[in-house]
Amino acid sequence: MPTIAAPTQSTGINLRSSPEAKAMISRAAALMGTAVSGFVLQNADEAARCIGPDNDNLVLSQATFDAFIAACEDPSEPNEALRALMARR
C-alpha cells in the first residue's frame, strides 16, 4: 500500500463510528502495521482519488455538444447584465 507524503501543514479530521467499526478498523490497521489514523487517512485518500476522476467528466448528447461548439465559435454580443457584471470589482 503506497503511503501519503508527510504534509507540510496539517489539519484535523474528527470521526465518530460504531464500536464494531472501530474494532474492525483497529484490527486492519494492526494487520497492516500502521496506526489507526494513518490507516484511515491512507484508505480515505485512495477512495477520494478514485471517486474524483469518475465525476470530473461531463457527458453531452451530440446535439448539445454541437450547440456548445456553435456558441463557442459564434458567441452572441454581451447584453447589459453581462456588461454590468463584468464592470463590478
C-alpha positions as CSV (number, residue, x, y, z in Angstrom):
1,M,0.0,0.0,0.0
2,P,1.6,3.4,-1.0
3,T,2.0,5.9,1.7
4,I,0.9,9.6,1.7
5,A,3.8,12.1,1.8
6,A,4.2,13.9,5.1
7,P,2.2,17.1,4.9
8,T,4.0,20.4,5.3
9,Q,0.8,21.7,7.1
10,S,-1.8,19.5,8.7
11,T,-5.4,19.8,9.8
12,G,-7.6,17.6,11.9
13,I,-10.4,15.2,10.8
14,N,-12.7,14.0,13.5
15,L,-14.7,10.8,13.1
16,R,-17.3,9.0,15.1
17,S,-18.0,5.3,14.5
18,S,-19.7,2.4,16.0
19,P,-17.7,0.2,18.4
20,E,-17.8,-2.6,15.8
21,A,-16.4,-0.4,13.0
22,K,-13.7,0.9,15.3
23,A,-12.6,-2.6,16.3
24,M,-12.5,-3.7,12.6
25,I,-10.5,-0.6,11.6
26,S,-8.1,-1.1,14.5
27,R,-7.6,-4.7,13.6
28,A,-7.0,-3.9,10.0
29,A,-4.5,-1.2,10.9
30,A,-2.7,-3.5,13.2
31,L,-2.5,-6.2,10.4
32,M,-1.0,-3.5,8.1
33,G,1.4,-2.5,10.8
34,T,0.2,1.1,10.9
35,A,-1.6,3.4,13.3
36,V,-5.4,3.7,13.0
37,S,-5.1,7.4,11.9
38,G,-2.6,6.5,9.2
39,F,-4.7,3.6,8.0
40,V,-7.9,5.7,7.9
41,L,-6.2,8.6,6.1
42,Q,-4.5,6.3,3.5
43,N,-7.7,4.5,2.7
44,A,-9.8,7.6,2.6
45,D,-7.2,9.3,0.3
46,E,-7.2,6.3,-2.1
47,A,-11.0,6.3,-2.2
48,A,-11.2,10.0,-2.8
49,R,-8.7,9.8,-5.6
50,C,-10.8,7.1,-7.3
51,I,-14.1,8.9,-6.8
52,G,-12.9,12.3,-8.0
53,P,-11.9,11.5,-11.6
54,D,-15.0,9.4,-12.1
55,N,-17.1,12.5,-11.6
56,D,-14.9,15.0,-13.4
57,N,-16.3,14.3,-16.9
58,L,-19.3,15.9,-18.4
59,V,-21.2,13.8,-20.9
60,L,-23.3,15.6,-23.5
61,S,-25.6,14.4,-26.3
62,Q,-24.3,15.1,-29.8
63,A,-27.0,17.8,-30.2
64,T,-25.9,19.5,-27.0
65,F,-22.3,19.3,-27.9
66,D,-22.9,20.7,-31.3
67,A,-24.8,23.6,-29.8
68,F,-22.0,24.2,-27.4
69,I,-19.4,24.3,-30.2
70,A,-21.6,26.6,-32.2
71,A,-21.9,29.0,-29.3
72,C,-18.2,29.0,-28.8
73,E,-17.5,29.6,-32.4
74,D,-20.1,32.4,-32.8
75,P,-20.7,34.0,-29.4
76,S,-23.5,36.4,-29.0
77,E,-22.9,40.1,-28.1
78,P,-22.8,40.8,-24.4
79,N,-26.0,42.2,-23.0
80,E,-26.4,44.9,-20.4
81,A,-26.5,42.4,-17.5
82,L,-23.2,40.9,-18.6
83,R,-21.6,44.3,-19.0
84,A,-22.7,45.3,-15.5
85,L,-21.4,42.1,-14.1
86,M,-18.0,42.4,-15.7
87,A,-17.8,46.1,-14.6
88,R,-18.0,45.0,-10.9
89,R,-14.8,44.7,-8.9
